[in-house]
C-alpha cells in the first residue's frame, strides 16, 4: 500500500482506473493467499476448465504448452504429456487424436535446454537434447484448443499478448494436490529442476486422468 497513484487527469481518467484496478487486484491476491482462499479458487478454476474441455463445442485436438523461455518447463512437460497420452490412447479413443507442442514468450528461437534441464530430465526418462526453443506466435496460439502454462506471469503474458486466448488457458500448477505455481528453475541449480519436474509429473498425471474420465 505504499504505491502512489499519479496518473489521474480529468480529460482522460482511464489510466488511473487501470492503475487502481491493478493495485486492488494485488491487495486482494495478497489477502487471499494469507487466508488460503487462493488455493480453493485455483482448484475450482482448474475444474471449470476441465469441465469445459469435456463439454465444449471445440474438440480437444491441439495442446500448446507455454513457459517463458521454452527451454526448461514447457519442453519437459510436452514430452511427459505426449508419453502419458500415448499410453492412455490404448484405452481412450478420444485421446488418440491429441497433438502436443511447446513454445515460449522469449523472442530468441533455436536455443537448447541448459545442462541442468538435460540431466534432470534424463533422470525422469525424458531426452531434451534435440529440443530447440520457438516463439509463441499468433498462429500457434490461435490453433491451440488448450494452452497450458505454469505460473501467474505466464498467464499475464498470455493475456497481454493474446487476450482472446485467456479462456483456453490452464495453469498446470492448479492441478496439484495443493495448487500453486510451478516456478521457473532456470539458473537455480539441479535441486530446483528436480522439484519442478516432480511437480510437472504429478500435475500431468492428474491432467491425463481427468481427460480419461468420461
ABEGO torsion letter per residue (X at the ends): XABBBAABBAABAAAAAAAAAAAAAAAAAAAAAAAGAAAAAAAAAAAAAAAAAAABABBBABBBBBBAAGAAAAAAAAAAAAAAAAAAAAABAAAAABBBBBBBABABBGBBBBAAAAAAAAAAGBBAAABBBBBBBAAAAAABABBBBABAAAAAAAAAABAAAAAABBBAAAABABBBBBBBABGAEAAAAAAAAAAAAAAAAAAAAAAABX
